[in-house]
Amino acid sequence: MQLDEESAAAVATRLRRARGQIEGILTMIEEGRDCEDIVTQLSAASKAVDRAAFTIVSCGLSACVAAEAKGEEPPLDRARLEKLFLSLA
């Protein structure tokens, strides 16, 4: 299954943001910043990655629903899609 251009761009933006946050976290650690500040930034980076992953799963779900509505074979079977979704839990 391929992501549509809009979703791919949104996922890439989120991951770039997470990459920047992680680089900032590394700098914070190297500078000996407060643990609370570091954990706050780790949480933000984690949420950005999670949202990217959920966007990808959402695209898969949409593609499957659209294919089934047309009477076509979905790009992913339900078990694989469910496994992907649950891997994020």
N, C-alpha and C positions, 0 to 999 in steps of 0.2 A: 504494500500500500504506500502510495506517495502522498505527501502533504500538498495541499493546494498552496499557491504562491503566497497568499495573504497569511495563512497559518504558519507557513515556514518562516516568513519574515517576523511574525510575532514571537515565535519560539526562539529564533536567532537573537532577537532583541533582548528577550528575557535572559538568555544564556550569556550574552555579552555583559549585561548588567550584573549577573551573578559572578562572572569572571572578574569584573572590576571590584565587586565587593570582596571577593576572596583575596585579591591582591592587596586591597586595603586592610584586610584582617591580618595578613602576613606582616604587613608594615606595622600594624598596631602591636602585634606580638613582639616583633623585633625591637620596638621602641619601649616595651614594658608597660603598655597601657593597661588600664584597669580591666579586670576580668568581666565585669558587668557590661562594659562597652563592647568587649570582644564577643561575648555571647549574644548580645543584641544584634551585632552585625552578622554573626553566624546564622542566627535565626532568619534574618532577612535574606541572606544568600540561599539558605535552604528552601525558603518559601518560593523564591524565584525559580529554582530548579524544579520544585514540585509543580508549580504552575505550568512550566514548560512541558513537563511530562503529562500532566492532565490535559493540556491542549492537544497533544499528540493522540492520546487515547480518545479524546472527544472527536477528533477528526476521523479516527478509525470507526468509531460508533456511527457517526453521521454517514460515512461512506457505506457501511454495512446496511443501514436503514434505507438509504437511497437505492442501493442495488436490489435489496429485497422488494422494495416498492415497485421496481421495474420488472420484477420477475427474474433478475439476474443472480448469478452466484456472487455472494459478498466477498470482498477482498480478504477478509479474515473470518474464520469460523468463530462462533460465539465463545467456545471454550478458550481459544487463544486470546481473544479480546478480554474475556473475564480474567484470565491469568495475568495479562498485562496490567489491567486495572488493579487487581489485588496486590500486585507486586509493589504498588505505590502506597499501600496502606501500612 
